[in-house]
Amino acid sequence: MSFKPLEQILNTIEQQPHWDTQKQYRRLVAVWTQTVEPRVAQHTRPIYLAHRVLWVATSNSVWAQNLSLQRLSILKKLDILLPDTVKELKFSSAHWSTQRRLDCDSVHPSTLEESKALKPSEEELSPKTAMGAFQDWTQEVQNRGEKLPQCPQCHCPTPPGELERWSVCAFCIAQRWSGL
């Protein structure tokens, strides 16, 4: 079994007839920053397309109101880039989320800092067998573990954030809290 890039899989799926709307939505997202000014793009995010109506999240209700008044000019620009894709625009601040999931993860004590050594090269990303991918993964985990400090209790490789927070690894603190 060979692995294929996610982009290739998505393109294959989108070739199916009932995925036309999703394909149009992805194209809209790709051209959105060309359609609106950079300042507007920072405060907006296309969220979905249904029945040729594009719903756009805005950072607040003021942006939603202002862009609603400008929707005809935005529609004209969209129609030039992607003809017959959108017939109406709806703006709302209801679906805006300022806090990203990555922000939550980056402050977690178990988060490891990315280094250039952890980023795979193009050669490493090429399709492999499942066993080859597993062996690469185990080697990467082992290499990463060698660079981490050890938990003073169980001597396992531990992210520095866990040691700073609990003085032991997450597994040891969980055992301590559960009374084992």
C-alpha positions, 0 to 999 in steps of 0.5 A, a space after each residue: 500500500 502506498 501513501 498519497 498526498 492529501 491534496 491528491 486524495 481531495 482532488 480525486 474525491 472532488 471529481 465525483 459529481 456530488 462534491 461540486 459545491 465543496 470544490 467550488 468552496 475551495 476555489 472561493 477560499 483560494 481567491 478570497 484574498 484576491 477579491 477583497 482588500 488585505 485589511 478586509 481579508 484579515 477580518 473575514 473568513 469564508 465558511 461555507 457555500 450552499 445553493 450558491 450563497 457564500 456565508 462569510 464569518 466576520 470578526 465583529 458585527 460592524 464588519 458584517 454590516 459594512 460588508 453587507 453594504 459592499 456585497 454587490 461590488 464583492 460579488 462582481 469581483 468574485 464573478 470575474 474570478 469564478 463565474 456563476 459560482 456565487 449569487 449572494 453573500 451573507 456576512 455574520 460574526 456568529 461563526 468567527 473564532 479568534 482563538 485557534 486550536 493551535 494557540 491552545 496546543 502551544 501552551 500545553 506542557 507536553 508540547 514540543 518545540 519544532 526544530 528543523 531536524 524534526 521536519 521531513 525532507 521531500 525525499 522522506 515524504 515520498 510514498 512508502 510501504 506501511 512498514 517503512 512508514 512505521 519504521 521511520 516513525 519509530 526512529 523519529 520518536 526514538 531520536 526525539 526522545 534522546 533529546 528530551 530530559 528524563 523524568 526523575 521518577 520513571 526516567 522516561 524522556 519528558 517534554 520540558 514543560 511537564 517537568 517545569 509544571 509538575 517536576 515529573 512526567 504526565 504519566 507519573 503525575 497522573 499516577 500520583 493524583 490517582 493514588 496508585 
